[in-house]
Amino acid sequence: MVPADGTGGPAPRSPDVLFVGTPEFQVPGDLVLSSYPLDVAVAEGLADENGGPVDGFSVEYCDEQGICGFYT
């Protein structure tokens, strides 16, 4: 980032701000999830054969009627 004053020096950074694209930002709690076809998730190894996520970047959500969706 180039500071607004155009000096080319490092931009000031608050220690409590996370920037998109940095490793600190890319954690499951900071990302936006989207619905994903379950059969594709299983085929790509994002979900196990029962539809359960295999990593912390995916979520299976089931409503009170037992209708489930997969999000990644």
C-alpha positions in Angstrom: 0.0 0.0 0.0 1.2 3.5 -0.8 0.3 6.1 1.8 -2.0 8.9 0.8 0.9 11.4 1.0 2.6 9.6 -1.9 5.9 9.1 -0.1 6.1 5.5 -1.1 7.0 4.5 2.5 5.1 1.8 4.3 1.5 2.6 5.0 0.5 3.0 8.6 -1.2 -0.1 9.9 -3.3 -0.5 13.0 -2.5 -3.7 14.8 -6.2 -4.5 15.2 -7.0 -4.2 11.5 -6.9 -7.3 9.2 -6.4 -6.8 5.5 -8.1 -9.0 2.9 -5.6 -11.4 1.3 -3.3 -11.6 4.3 -2.9 -14.9 6.2 -4.4 -13.3 9.4 -7.6 -12.5 7.5 -8.1 -15.8 5.8 -9.6 -17.7 8.8 -13.1 -19.3 8.7 -14.7 -16.7 11.0 -13.7 -13.8 8.7 -14.8 -15.3 5.3 -18.1 -15.2 3.5 -19.5 -18.6 2.8 -21.7 -19.5 -0.2 -23.9 -22.5 -0.9 -22.2 -25.3 -2.7 -23.5 -28.4 -4.5 -23.0 -31.4 -2.1 -22.1 -33.9 -4.8 -19.4 -31.5 -6.1 -18.1 -30.9 -2.6 -17.8 -34.7 -2.1 -16.1 -35.1 -5.5 -13.6 -32.3 -4.7 -12.8 -33.6 -1.2 -14.4 -30.7 0.6 -17.0 -33.0 2.2 -17.0 -36.6 3.3 -19.4 -39.2 1.8 -22.0 -38.3 4.4 -21.9 -34.6 3.6 -19.8 -33.5 6.6 -17.1 -30.9 6.0 -13.5 -32.1 6.1 -11.9 -28.7 7.1 -12.7 -25.6 9.0 -13.6 -23.6 5.8 -16.8 -25.4 5.1 -20.1 -25.8 7.1 -23.0 -28.2 6.9 -26.2 -26.6 8.3 -29.4 -28.5 8.9 -32.7 -26.7 9.8 -35.2 -28.0 12.3 -36.9 -30.1 9.5 -33.7 -31.9 8.7 -33.1 -30.1 5.4 -29.4 -29.6 5.1 -27.1 -27.3 3.0 -23.4 -27.3 2.5 -21.5 -24.0 2.5 -17.9 -23.2 1.7 
